[in-house]
Amino acid sequence: KIRQIFLPPYSPNLNLIERLWKFLRKKVINTGFYRTKEKFRQTVKDFFDNIGNYKEELESLLTLKFRLSNSQTISF
């Protein structure tokens, strides 16, 4: 059974990589000033090298269950 659901053309909340990017900004990018490009690059690399430290937060953030504005839940 197939059910068609309208999604807006730009839906960053439905795109898992956009959610990860937002989390990265919250944890790394918006938390401080990086004097050099290399320091910034190393901090982002360290985030991904230690992404397992954020397992619980990411499990709830990167789920495939979505709630639409009309309170309908979609699971993939």
C-alpha positions in Angstrom: 0.0 0.0 0.0 1.4 3.4 -1.0 0.3 6.6 0.5 1.4 9.9 -1.1 2.3 12.7 1.3 3.1 16.3 0.3 6.5 17.5 1.4 7.6 21.1 0.9 10.4 21.5 -1.7 12.9 22.6 1.0 12.5 20.5 4.1 15.8 20.6 6.1 14.2 19.0 9.1 13.4 15.9 7.0 17.0 15.6 5.7 19.2 13.7 8.1 22.5 15.4 7.0 20.9 18.8 7.7 20.1 17.6 11.2 23.7 16.4 11.7 25.0 19.7 10.3 22.9 21.6 12.8 24.1 19.5 15.7 27.8 20.1 14.6 27.2 23.8 14.5 25.6 23.7 18.0 28.4 21.6 19.5 31.5 22.9 17.7 31.1 25.9 15.4 29.0 28.2 17.5 30.8 27.5 20.8 33.9 29.5 20.2 36.2 31.5 18.0 38.9 29.8 15.9 41.8 32.0 15.2 43.1 29.9 12.3 41.5 27.8 9.6 43.6 24.8 10.7 42.3 25.1 14.3 38.8 25.1 13.0 39.4 22.2 10.7 41.0 20.2 13.5 38.1 20.9 15.8 35.6 19.7 13.2 37.8 16.6 12.5 37.9 15.9 16.3 34.1 16.1 16.4 33.8 13.4 13.8 36.6 11.3 15.2 34.7 11.3 18.6 31.2 11.2 17.3 30.5 8.2 19.4 30.5 10.4 22.5 27.2 11.9 21.2 25.5 8.6 20.5 22.5 9.2 22.8 21.8 12.7 21.5 22.3 11.6 17.8 20.0 8.6 18.2 17.1 10.8 19.1 18.0 13.5 16.6 18.7 11.3 13.5 15.5 9.2 13.6 13.4 8.3 10.6 10.2 9.2 12.4 8.8 12.5 11.3 6.0 14.6 12.7 4.2 16.8 10.1 2.3 20.0 11.0 -1.0 18.2 11.0 0.3 15.8 13.8 0.6 12.9 11.4 3.6 10.7 12.1 5.6 9.2 9.2 8.0 6.3 9.7 10.3 5.0 7.0 
